[in-house]
């Protein structure tokens, strides 16, 4: 199984969708929570993922983007191969 990291923040509906999706699929993931007021955390997020929005989803070291990107990969039938 792939290593999945999910960067999240509070009150983020897209974060909740991504977590629910991965949980329903029984995909283990590490959640890294960054508060909306944590400016240093945001800087780390951008440095580590290249993205500024939440969630940021990393699969085996590859940033696939956010919830929309995760959903699109699943719809295209490409997600299972990334998670294998």
GIGIHU-V848379 format. One record per residue. N is the residue number from 1. RES is the residue in one letter. SS is DSSP state (A for helix, B for strand, O for the rest). OMEGA is omega in degrees with one decimal (none if undefined). Layout:
n	res	ss	omega
N	RES	SS	OMEGA
N	RES	SS	OMEGA
This chain:
n	res	ss	omega
1	X	O	-178.5
2	X	O	171.8
3	X	O	-177.5
4	X	B	175.8
5	X	B	-177.6
6	X	B	175.6
7	X	B	-175.9
8	X	B	173.5
9	X	O	-176.1
10	X	O	175.3
11	X	O	-177.6
12	X	O	-177.6
13	X	A	178.8
14	X	A	174.3
15	X	A	-180.0
16	X	A	178.9
17	X	A	-179.1
18	X	A	179.3
19	X	A	179.7
20	X	A	179.2
21	X	A	-178.7
22	X	A	178.7
23	X	A	179.3
24	X	A	179.1
25	X	O	-178.1
26	X	O	176.1
27	X	O	178.2
28	X	O	178.8
29	X	O	173.2
30	X	B	177.6
31	X	B	174.3
32	X	B	-177.5
33	X	B	175.7
34	X	O	179.7
35	X	O	178.3
36	X	O	-179.7
37	X	O	-179.5
38	X	O	-176.1
39	X	A	176.6
40	X	A	176.7
41	X	A	177.3
42	X	A	178.4
43	X	A	176.6
44	X	A	178.6
45	X	A	-179.2
46	X	A	-179.8
47	X	A	-175.5
48	X	A	-173.5
49	X	A	-173.8
50	X	O	-179.5
51	X	O	-177.9
52	X	O	-176.0
53	X	O	179.6
54	X	O	-7.8
55	X	O	166.0
56	X	B	-174.0
57	X	B	-179.1
58	X	B	176.3
59	X	B	-178.2
60	X	O	175.7
61	X	O	-179.5
62	X	B	177.4
63	X	B	179.2
64	X	B	179.5
65	X	B	-175.6
66	X	O	-177.1
67	X	A	-178.6
68	X	A	-179.9
69	X	A	177.4
70	X	A	179.8
71	X	A	179.7
72	X	A	177.1
73	X	A	178.8
74	X	A	-179.7
75	X	A	180.0
76	X	O	-179.7
77	X	O	-176.5
78	X	O	-173.8
79	X	A	-177.5
80	X	A	179.3
81	X	A	178.5
82	X	A	-176.4
83	X	A	-177.1
84	X	O	none
